[in-house]
Amino acid sequence: MSGNVGIEPNRRAIIRQSNQLLLPWAASYLSTPSAMTVVSCVNLPQMRYVYLRDRADLIPLVARWIWDEWRHLLAQQTLEEFAAWFRGSERGCGLPTTIVLLINDAPVGTVSLECDDMDIRPDLTPWLASLFVAPAHRGRGLGRALVHAAEEEARSLAIEKLFLYTPGQEEFYAALGWQRVETCSYRGAPVTIMARQLR
């Protein structure tokens, strides 16, 4: 989610656990298994999380990521409308919240927690949503790290169960402990609703 995560001590649980979530991904940067014993001494990229609320300058980029990936599933009709909605919703300190992953201070991925992410299922709440890793950084375990980040953030908010829907990544989430709830059609696309018990 490197030794110094650059977050003040009173941030919530997931921000404090960035070191733990780095290690599986960092292993791909090390040439031998024995190098893991000196991981803190290796010049690895600096990896940290920020709340989008604290980095308003990143809103246009994060909005563009989400729009380009899932515009067919969004209620807004244009990128400008979506960015305005995104900017107008509080993105931290409870729900909804958006976490951005930075590597060497450059944004590489994001994930959100939402009260309502599927208007046809208002009975299900809250939701993990908008998991995205920039294409150049995929295949390094960052998506898994962001899911764990969202789960730990949810636990810090005393959330016992999370939901998500995915149009094609059921196996990815199942490998992380998510359970299939049902399949359905949403905004013209077949999706799978999944759940994760956190407590």
C-alpha positions in Angstrom: 0.0 0.0 0.0 9.1 1.2 2.6 10.0 2.1 5.8 8.6 5.6 6.0 5.0 5.9 4.9 4.8 9.6 5.4 1.5 9.6 7.3 1.0 11.1 10.8 0.6 8.5 13.6 -3.1 9.1 14.2 -4.3 8.0 10.7 -6.5 5.0 10.6 -5.5 1.4 10.5 -4.8 0.8 6.9 -2.5 3.8 6.6 -0.5 2.5 9.6 -0.1 -0.9 7.9 1.5 0.2 4.6 4.7 -1.6 5.5 3.1 -5.0 5.8 1.2 -4.7 2.5 4.3 -3.6 0.6 6.3 -6.8 1.1 4.6 -9.3 -1.4 4.8 -6.7 -4.1 8.3 -5.6 -3.2 9.6 -9.1 -3.6 9.4 -8.8 -7.4 12.0 -6.1 -7.2 14.5 -8.3 -5.4 16.9 -10.6 -7.2 17.1 -13.5 -4.7 14.9 -14.8 -1.9 17.7 -14.1 0.7 17.4 -10.4 -0.3 14.1 -10.3 1.6 16.0 -10.4 4.8 17.5 -7.0 4.0 14.4 -5.4 2.5 14.6 -2.4 4.7 18.1 -1.7 3.3 17.3 -2.0 -0.4 16.5 1.2 -2.3 12.9 0.2 -3.1 10.3 2.6 -4.5 8.5 4.6 -1.7 5.0 3.3 -1.4 2.2 5.1 0.6 -1.5 5.7 0.7 -3.3 9.1 0.8 -6.9 9.9 1.2 -8.2 11.7 -1.9 -9.8 14.2 0.4 -6.3 15.3 1.3 -5.1 15.5 -2.3 -7.7 17.4 -4.3 -5.2 17.9 -7.1 -5.6 14.2 -7.9 -9.3 14.3 -8.4 -9.2 14.9 -12.2 -6.8 12.0 -12.7 -8.7 9.6 -10.5 -12.0 10.6 -12.0 -10.5 10.0 -15.5 -9.3 6.6 -14.5 -12.7 5.5 -13.3 -14.6 7.1 -16.2 -12.4 5.5 -18.8 -12.7 2.1 -17.2 -16.4 2.0 -16.2 -18.3 4.8 -18.0 -20.9 2.2 -19.2 -21.7 1.4 -15.5 -21.9 5.0 -14.2 -25.0 7.2 -13.8 -23.3 10.3 -15.1 -23.4 11.1 -18.8 -20.1 12.8 -19.2 -16.6 12.9 -17.7 -17.3 16.5 -16.6 -20.5 15.4 -14.7 -18.7 12.5 -13.1 -15.7 14.6 -12.0 -18.1 17.2 -10.5 -20.0 14.5 -8.6 -16.7 13.0 -7.4 -15.4 16.4 -6.3 -18.6 17.2 -4.5 -18.6 14.1 -2.4 -16.5 13.9 0.8 -13.7 11.4 0.2 -12.4 10.6 3.6 -13.4 10.3 7.3 -16.1 7.7 7.0 -18.1 6.9 3.9 -17.7 7.5 1.1 -13.9 7.4 1.1 -11.3 7.0 -1.6 -7.7 5.8 -1.1 -5.0 6.6 -3.7 -1.8 4.6 -3.8 1.4 6.5 -4.5 4.8 5.2 -5.6 7.6 7.7 -5.3 4.8 10.3 -4.9 3.2 9.4 -8.3 -0.4 8.1 -8.2 -0.6 4.5 -9.6 -4.0 3.2 -8.3 -7.1 3.8 -6.3 -10.0 2.1 -4.5 -13.1 3.4 -2.8 -15.6 2.5 -0.2 -19.2 3.7 -1.0 -22.5 3.6 0.9 -24.4 2.8 -2.4 -22.7 1.6 -5.6 -25.6 -0.3 -7.2 -29.0 1.5 -7.3 -30.9 -1.8 -8.0 -29.7 -3.3 -4.7 -30.2 -0.6 -2.0 -30.5 -3.4 0.5 -26.7 -4.1 0.2 -24.3 -1.7 1.9 -21.5 -0.7 2.0 -19.5 -1.4 -1.1 -15.9 -1.7 -2.2 -15.8 0.1 -5.5 -13.7 1.5 -8.3 -10.6 -0.6 -7.8 -8.1 0.6 -10.4 -4.4 0.2 -11.1 -2.7 2.1 -13.9 -1.8 -0.2 -16.8 2.0 0.3 -16.5 1.9 -0.9 -12.9 -0.3 -4.0 -13.2 0.9 -7.5 -12.5 2.8 -6.5 -9.3 0.2 -7.3 -6.7 -0.9 -3.7 -6.3 -4.6 -4.5 -7.0 -4.5 -7.1 -4.2 -2.8 -4.5 -1.9 -5.5 -2.0 -2.6 -8.3 -4.5 -1.9 -6.6 -5.2 1.5 -6.3 -1.5 2.1 -10.0 -1.0 1.6 -10.8 -3.9 3.8 -8.6 -2.6 6.6 -10.1 0.8 6.2 -13.6 -0.7 6.5 -12.6 -2.6 9.6 -11.3 0.6 11.2 -14.8 2.0 10.6 -16.4 -1.1 12.4 -17.9 -2.3 9.1 -18.6 -6.1 9.4 -19.4 -6.9 5.7 -18.5 -5.4 2.3 -20.1 -5.9 -1.1 -18.9 -5.3 -4.6 -20.0 -6.0 -8.1 -17.6 -6.9 -11.0 -18.2 -7.3 -14.7 -15.4 -9.8 -15.1 -13.0 -10.2 -12.2 -14.8 -12.8 -10.1 -11.8 -15.1 -9.9 -9.5 -12.3 -8.8 -11.8 -11.4 -5.8 -12.6 -15.0 -5.0 -8.8 -15.6 -4.5 -8.9 -12.9 -1.9 -11.7 -14.4 0.1 -14.7 -12.8 -1.5 -17.9 -15.0 -1.9 -20.3 -14.9 -4.9 -23.7 -13.7 -3.9 -25.5 -13.6 -7.3 -25.2 -12.7 -11.0 -27.4 -10.1 -12.6 -27.6 -7.5 -15.4 -26.7 -4.0 -14.4 -26.9 -1.1 -16.9 -26.9 -3.6 -19.7 -23.8 -5.5 -18.5 -23.6 -8.9 -16.8 -22.1 -8.6 -13.4 -21.4 -10.7 -10.3 -22.2 -9.4 -6.9 -19.8 -10.6 -4.2 -19.4 -10.2 -0.4 -16.6 -10.3 2.1 -17.2 -10.9 5.8 -14.7 -8.8 7.7 -15.6 -9.7 11.3 
